[in-house]
C-alpha cells in the first residue's frame, strides 16, 4: 500500500527524491471498488472495481484482531492544515492546522517479527481501529506543542505520564523530513511519539488518556 500522494498518471513526471536510488518495477495493480473485510478467495474478485480509500469511523471500540498482542501508546498528533511538499523546518509550523490526541495501538508480536525480518510495519500498526483519536484541538489551544503533559491510564491505573519536551524529534523536523518524500495533505495526521510506560491491553480494558488540564479521550477494548 502507498500513500495517496504517491499515485500519478500517464503524462505526469516521476520525481525521484534527492539522495534516493529508485528502481522501476512494472506490476498489475488491483483497484478496490467497495469496502471489504476478510473477503474469501472465492469471492474476492467481487470487490475489484474502482479506486477508493476507506477510513472506518463507525467503530466505537478498539478491536484487537484474533491472535494479536496489542499495546497502547498515547501520543500528541499533528493535523496538517494545508497541502505542502519539501517544507523547511523554520516555517513548518505554518502548515499545522491543529492537533488531536491519538492512541497508537501496536501489535507488539507482529512488530517484533517485522523488526527481526526487516518486514513491513503495515499490519502491526495499521489494523482496523489501530489509531483512535480525540476531538480536533485548534492550533491556538496549544501554543507550545513541545511542552504538553500527556497521560494515559488503563482501568484507572496510570501507565504513562510525560511531557512532549522529551520527544526525540520535534514537530518542525517531522514535517520537514516527511514532506521531502511524501506530499502532506490537509487533515493528514502525524503521530509524534509516545512516552515510556506503554503496555498490553485486552478485551474489556478501558483506556483513558489526555492532556493535563485539557482534552481527553476514552476507548473500550474489544477482541475478535
Secondary structure, DSSP 4 states (H G I P E B T S, - for coil): ---GGG---TTSPP-PPTT--------PPP-B-S--SS--TTTGGGGBSS----------SEEEPTT--EEE-EEEEEEE-S-BSS--GGGGGGGEEEEEEEEE-EEHHHHHHHHHHT--SHHHHHSTT-EEE---EEGGG-S-TTS-EEEEEETTEEEEEEEGGG-SS-HHHHHHHHHTTS-B-TT-EEEEEE-TT-EEE-TT-EEEEEETTS-EEEEEEEE-
